[in-house]
Amino acid sequence: MSAHPLHVAVIVASTREGRFGPTVAAWFAGEAGGRTDLDVEVVDLAEPSTVTKKLAAADVFVVVTPEYNHSYPAPLKAVIDNHFREWLAKPVGFVSYGGLSGGLRAVEHLRPVFAELHAVTVRDTVSFHGSRACFGPDGRPLDPAVSGAAARVLLDRLTWWGLTLRDAHRARPYVTA
Ligand SMILES: Cc1cc2nc3c(=O)[nH]c(=O)nc-3n(C[C@H](O)[C@H](O)[C@H](O)COP(=O)(O)O)c2cc1C
């Protein structure tokens, strides 16, 4: 374990009854948690009382989002809009899932929203098309090599941005006005 691991918040964006989101988030949190340079916390939007504190503590965010009607879930928008400093000049990555689109339209809608909050979104994503069929009964992807490789790229880039922006925050306050 690194002496100063980056603190990663893995956000479960779906809150509906019977949701698949926790399965995807648990897998990704496991991938991130296996690295010595990261420590990982799951932020479940279905448990709103814990959200603000967990977002504030994070150096890096990963939003695990489904696609609903070509966009992302309303509870996620509410949490984004109800916070400001928590997102400021921090990196955000996306793990998306859904039907045919794999949640990619949700991700593309989220990028300009996070830009407005001075957050930096990472180009690379992990996406699951026809998501429930992509996972086995053990809650793990059926194609662990492909999914694991995508997760590794996302985490490598997030770590680069996370370390860079954490150092920058410590060196000087971010200018917002
Ligand atoms: C209200 C609703 C709208 C959806 N709209 C889309 C859509 O536009 N495109 C898509 O690919 N999948 C769509 N889906 C499928 C979901 O992305 C998929 O079922 C996903 O697993 C839902 O995530 P959740 O179970 O964590 O809530 C929709 C599902 C719901 C419930």
The ligand as an SDF file (V2000), in Angstrom:
LIG
                    3D

 31 33  0  0  0  0  0  0  0  0999 V2000
  -36.6370    3.7240  -17.0540 C   0  0  0  0  0  0  0  0  0  0  0  0
  -35.6270    2.9760  -17.8560 C   0  0  0  0  0  0  0  0  0  0  0  0
  -35.1780    3.4840  -19.0530 C   0  0  0  0  0  0  0  0  0  0  0  0
  -34.1990    2.8090  -19.7980 C   0  0  0  0  0  0  0  0  0  0  0  0
  -33.7490    3.3660  -20.9420 N   0  0  0  0  0  0  0  0  0  0  0  0
  -32.7240    2.7660  -21.6120 C   0  0  0  0  0  0  0  0  0  0  0  0
  -32.1470    3.4110  -22.7460 C   0  0  0  0  0  0  0  0  0  0  0  0
  -32.5390    4.4810  -23.1470 O   0  0  0  0  0  0  0  0  0  0  0  0
  -31.1200    2.7860  -23.3630 N   0  0  0  0  0  0  0  0  0  0  0  0
  -30.6090    1.5870  -22.9230 C   0  0  0  0  0  0  0  0  0  0  0  0
  -29.6860    1.0780  -23.5270 O   0  0  0  0  0  0  0  0  0  0  0  0
  -31.1450    0.9630  -21.8350 N   0  0  0  0  0  0  0  0  0  0  0  0
  -32.1760    1.5350  -21.1670 C   0  0  0  0  0  0  0  0  0  0  0  0
  -32.7050    0.9350  -20.0610 N   0  0  0  0  0  0  0  0  0  0  0  0
  -32.1110   -0.3270  -19.6110 C   0  0  0  0  0  0  0  0  0  0  0  0
  -31.2100   -0.0760  -18.4120 C   0  0  0  0  0  0  0  0  0  0  0  0
  -30.0770    0.7020  -18.7480 O   0  0  0  0  0  0  0  0  0  0  0  0
  -30.7650   -1.3880  -17.8000 C   0  0  0  0  0  0  0  0  0  0  0  0
  -31.9110   -2.1290  -17.4320 O   0  0  0  0  0  0  0  0  0  0  0  0
  -29.9000   -1.1870  -16.5670 C   0  0  0  0  0  0  0  0  0  0  0  0
  -29.5450   -2.4350  -16.0520 O   0  0  0  0  0  0  0  0  0  0  0  0
  -30.6400   -0.3810  -15.5020 C   0  0  0  0  0  0  0  0  0  0  0  0
  -29.8020   -0.1520  -14.4170 O   0  0  0  0  0  0  0  0  0  0  0  0
  -30.2900   -0.4390  -12.9210 P   0  0  0  0  0  0  0  0  0  0  0  0
  -30.8610   -1.8420  -12.9150 O   0  0  0  0  0  0  0  0  0  0  0  0
  -29.0420   -0.3570  -12.0660 O   0  0  0  0  0  0  0  0  0  0  0  0
  -31.3010    0.5940  -12.5540 O   0  0  0  0  0  0  0  0  0  0  0  0
  -33.6950    1.5720  -19.3240 C   0  0  0  0  0  0  0  0  0  0  0  0
  -34.1820    1.0480  -18.1110 C   0  0  0  0  0  0  0  0  0  0  0  0
  -35.1240    1.7450  -17.3820 C   0  0  0  0  0  0  0  0  0  0  0  0
  -35.5790    1.1820  -16.0670 C   0  0  0  0  0  0  0  0  0  0  0  0
  1  2  1  0
  2  3  1  0
  2 30  2  0
  3  4  2  0
  4  5  1  0
  4 28  1  0
  5  6  2  0
  6  7  1  0
  6 13  1  0
  7  8  2  0
  7  9  1  0
  9 10  1  0
 10 11  2  0
 10 12  1  0
 12 13  2  0
 13 14  1  0
 14 15  1  0
 14 28  1  0
 15 16  1  0
 16 17  1  0
 16 18  1  0
 18 19  1  0
 18 20  1  0
 20 21  1  0
 20 22  1  0
 22 23  1  0
 23 24  1  0
 24 25  2  0
 24 26  1  0
 24 27  1  0
 28 29  2  0
 29 30  1  0
 30 31  1  0
M  END
$$$$
